[in-house]
Structure formats: structure tokens, C-alpha cells
């Protein structure tokens, strides 16, 4: 597998968009980076216009395929002096590339990428929030056949998955059978917060439960009402804010303020 590191070129800055949030001014800077396979990736960095002098601000890297989804995360985290970087994955949105590999190749474009698959290898990652993660891609594919009531014998489905595996391996150069987060959760010590909707029938909640059960680092799991695409409740956003404030320790009362009381002992409380 090519583990190429993304190259940043200041000449690729595209535009700045300024906006106000909680009485303070912020900007979204759009940039292009080139990954190790030569794909041009479209990225956005949300940050305050005025930064605390002499203090670096921590950054959360938002990975959800299309960067337009990150505006919600930016609204939550920017007032706490936490910047947000997001990107269109290779093969998604406005980025170049032919294939989306569900995290196998996309997450090699940044050194400090926040993903369970790379949390084992990168000690610079301070914490991860995993929303509706799957524990094993092949298991998920089998479950979706049942969820959408595809009337095929099990052996036929398994044969079809193996055919897809060989075709994807040949064309996209990655093995879907290796997309198993259970294996890496057993050796990952990065603090993690998992969130899952109780009525999610696309990626069922037991996937998060399986990851949580074997995860060896500091961990918490939050369940909330709704399905895979339901709006997340406010208490979940508050928990994310608290989590990142604790693990990233951003500077206080310079650019923005933490709007949640973070004195509580967050880890060890399972909702």
C-alpha cells in the first residue's frame, strides 16, 4: 500500500470566507493538497481570524467523505479555540481520484488524521470521535442484505462478496476483508468517544458495542435516539465539545470561550 504523505503548497490557497459566530469572526480557507497517488484533494480549514498571540490552536480533522458536512463540527468547536480541517476524500466531492476506499487510502493523506485505523500507528493523535463506526465491512455487507430483504441464499451473497473483493482488489488496490476495526481497537490507546443512534439500521449499534468492548484505551460510548441520518441531539454535541476540550486543552478566553462546564470526570461514564 502506498502510504504517501500529502504535500501542501501555499500557492493552492483558493479563497477565504469570513463569518461571525458567537460575536467573533472566523474564516474558512479552502486549499488543495496532493496525496501520495497524485490525486488533488479539495480541503477546507476553519479557524479564527484573530488568534491568541504566541499560542498554537489545536485542530480536529473531520473525515466524512464530503467536506460540506463539517460546518456543524466547526460551529461546535470554533468557540472553544479548536480549529477544524476537512477534506473531500479521493473520489468524492470535488477531489480527484477514481475510487473511494472507505478509509483505506483516503486517510493516508494527512499525518495526524483522526481515524481508528491510524490511531494505532500515530501517537500524535490526541483523541478520536467515532460516529456510527462499522466494526467489520464484510459483516456489514451481510447485514445490509438482511436489512433490505434481498432474497438470495447466504452462499450466493458470500460468493458475490468474494467476487467483489477480487474485483476491488484488482481495480482499487485494497482488500475489503482487511477493513476490520476490531483488530486495531485491541491495540489502540488513543482516547475515544463513540456515538451511535439506537435505531440505526444501516450500521447497527452493535458495531460500536463491539469496538467499545475490545478497545484498550480510555473510552466512552453514547447512545441517542434516531437512525443513521437523524440530526444528532444537543447533549451529544456537548459531549463532543467536552471530550475535545479535555484531550486537546485549547487556550482559554483568548479567541473564544468554552461554553460547557468541563470540570466533570468525563471518562468512565457510559451513557
Secondary structure, 3 states (H helix, E strand, C coil): CCCCCCEECHHHCCEEEEEEECCEEEEEEEEEEECCCCCEEEEEEEEECCCCCCCCCCEEEECCCCHHHHHHHHHHHHHHCCEEEEECCCCCCCCCCCCCCCCCCHHHCCCCCCCHHHHCCCCCCCCEEEECCCCEHHHHHHHHHHHCCCCCCHHHHHHHHHHHHHHHHHHHCCCHHHCEHHHHHCCCCCCEEEEEECCCCCCCCHHHHHHHHHCCCCEEEEEECCCCCCCCCHHHHHHHHHHHHHHHCCCCCCCCCCCCCCCCCCCCCCC
